[in-house]
Amino acid sequence: MQGRVRKAVGRKVPPGAVARAAVGTSYERVLALQQTAGNRAVSVALLGGPVSVSLHGETKGTYDGGTSVVGKPKVVRAKDCDCSDEDPCLKATGTLEVTYHVDVDIRMPGMPDGLSACQQRRVRVFLRDVLGPHEQDHARRLRKYNGTTRRPYSVTGCGKAGLESEMASKLQEMHDTEATARADAADADSASIDPFNRPIDLDC
């Protein structure tokens, strides 16, 4: 979820280049240094050294845990549970429907200080064309959590009260297990595209 921007290492200033550029006006000195050592050396001389920039994007998902809907179950007498005559064995069958939603928040870094106009342009291009799409890919993967599932269930219990208790426990377990697995899968899919390290050329 993050991109790192590192300034490319430029050419070393040849020995004596700064000394040769020390004669004349400021413009003449800069021009002489540029002609002798190149634009990179001028940038280093004016800014006081190479600039190191590290940019990070952050994309997070907030999962709602899912919302369950259980239709009226079909209840019949059964024989596959050990119940008393007062509370006969009952079986309930039906469908558990769960709808999931995730809210995704994308945070992009601002423009670092200390960059030239040219370097700022390159950072903006990086944010728009490289880091931005990467964070959008994270968001797309996290949104795979969204959707609705429908699963059948079959629960037995002793008497009406016993059956209702067994149903509540069973359906809650089904819901929680699926919701956790769904969130874990979305997180893992998002994490699979990291680490993300794309240097940009700030040598301008």
N, C-alpha and C positions, 0 to 999 in steps of 0.2 A: 503494500500500500504506500509505498513511498518511492520517491525518485531521488537520486543523489546527483547533484550537479557539481562537477569539479572543473576547475579551470585547467585547461591544457598547459603543459609545461612548455614554455617558449624557449627561444634561443638565448644562450648566455651572452651578456654584453662583452664584446671583445675588450681585452686589457687596453686601457688608455682611451677608450671611446668617450667616456664621460669627461675626461680631461681635455680631449680635443674639442668637445662641445662646450667647454666652459668660457670660450671667448665670444664676445659679441652680445647682442641683445638676447632676451629670453626666447624670442621666436627663432633667432638664428641658432641658439643652442639646441632647442628642441629639433629643429630641422636637421642640424648636423648629426644629432644622436639618431634620428630616424633614418638618415641616409647611411649611417655607419652600422647600426645594429638592428634596425627594423622597427616596425610599429609596436611590437611586444615590449621592446626595451623602453620605448617612450612611455607606454602604459605603466610599466613597473616603476620608472623614475618619477612619474607624476603622482601615482597613487601610493607610493611608498612601499611597494612590494606586491607580490602576486595575491590575488583575491581568491579565497576559498569559499565556495558557496555550497551549502547542503540544504536541499528542499525536500519537504515531506508532505505528502497528501495523507488524509485519514478518512476512511469510509467505514462507518459503523452501522450495524443493523440492530433494531430493537424489535424483538419478536413478541407477538401478543399472546403466545401460548396456545392459541387455537380456541375456537368456540364450538361447543358440541350441540348437536340436535339429535334427540332420540325420539323416533316416532313411537306410537303406541305399540308395545310388543304383543306378539301372539303368545298366549299362555295356555298350556295344555298339561294334563296330568302325565306324570312320568314315573318310571320305576328305577331310574339309575341313581338314586340317593337314599340314604338310610334315614327315614323320617317316621315319626309316630303317626298313629291314626288320626290324632287331633290336628296335626299339621302335615298333611300329605305332601308327597314329592311333586313339585311343579317345575315345568321348564318354560323359559321365556326365550323367544327368538325374535330377532329384528335386525335393524341396521343402525350403526353408529356413524353419523355424519359430522365431520369436523372441518371447519373453515379456518385457514391460517392467513395471517397478514404480518408483514414486516415493514416498519418505517425505516428508511435508509437516509442517513445524513452524510453528506460529502463535504469535507473541509479542505480547501486548497490553500497553500501558503501564499503570503504576500510577496511583494518585490523586496529583495534584500537591499540593504543600504550599501553605499560605496561602489556602485557599478557605474560604468560609463553609459552613455546613451545607447551605444552599439550593443553593449553587454545586456542592457535591460531589454532591448528588442529581442535578443536571442533567448533570454529567459522567458519572455512572454510567449514566444513561439513554442518553447519547450513545454510551458504550462498548458497551452492550448492544444498542441498536436501530439504530445507524448504523455505527460503526466495526467492530463485531464482524461483522455480516453482510457488510460490504465485504471483510474479511479471509477470511471463509469463501468468498466468491466467488472470491478469488484461489486458494484451496486447490482449489476445484472445477475451475478452469481448469487448474491444474498437474496434477491427477489425470487429465486427458485423455491424458497420457503413458502411463498404464496400459493394458494390453491385450496381445493376442497377434496377430501377423501371420504369414501363410503365403504364401510367394512361390516360384514355380518357378525353377529354374536349369538351365542347360545349359552344360557345360564340356567342352572338348576338350584332349587332351594326348598326348604321345608316350610310349607304354608306361605300365605301371602306376605307376611312380615319378613320371613326368612328369605324369600325370593327377592323382595325389594332390596334387602340388605346386600345380598350376593350380587345383584345387578349393579348397585351403586359402586361396590368395590371393584367389580370386574370392568365396568365401563370406564371408571376413573383410571384404572391401570392401563387399559388400552389407549386412552387419550394421552396420558402422561408419557408412556413409552414412545408412542408415535411422534408426539410433539418434540420430545428431546432428540430423537433420531433425526427428525427433519431439520431442526436448528443446527445440530452437529454437522449434518451433511452440507448445509449451505455455508457454514463457517469453513469447513474443510475445502470446499470448492473455491471459495474466495481466497483462502490462504495459499492455495496451490499455485497462484501466479506471482507469489512473492518468494524470495526477495527480488526487488525491482531496482536495478541500478543502471541508469542510462546517462552517462556523462554527456555534457554539451560543450561545444567549443566556444569558450569565452575569449579566445585570443583575437581580439579585434580592437 
